[in-house]
Amino acid sequence: MILSKPGRVDTIFSSPLRDGRGLTNLRWLDSLYQVRAEEEITVRVITSTPQDTIADKNRFFLTVAGNKTDITQTALQGEGVVRFTASDTGYQHIYVEAIPYLNLLYPLSSYTGTLWAIPVKVVLE
């Protein structure tokens, strides 16, 4: 996942480990990724699966402050824009879901999806 805003680009990699944790380069609470209220942040998700994008594709969803948006662009990529308001100042999360179509069609199947919950700190300046 790539978070970008004017003058800064941050990449967060997901590579599952044995303990089930997969996000790398997350920060301590006092040094979280900071965004200014009303600043636009582009969220781009790139996946490497499924390999057969004819048989299956991913759907990507972006959720911020309770608002969920479908950001699907291709079978392996999604992109959307986040903007927090002044009333969102403090600690927030940017949620991104990557769900295979087959998981949407067969919700009780063994297919899985991925959910990222990226903590951010929204400031006024």
Salt bridges, closest charged atoms under 4 A:
ASP10 OD2 - ARG8 NE 2.57
ASP10 OD1 - ARG27 NH2 3.77
GLU39 OE1 - LYS5 NZ 3.79
GLU39 OE2 - ARG36 NH2 3.42
GLU40 OE2 - ARG83 NH2 2.36
ASP70 OD2 - ARG59 NH2 1.91
GLU79 OE1 - ARG44 NE 3.64
GLU97 OE2 - LYS68 NZ 2.97
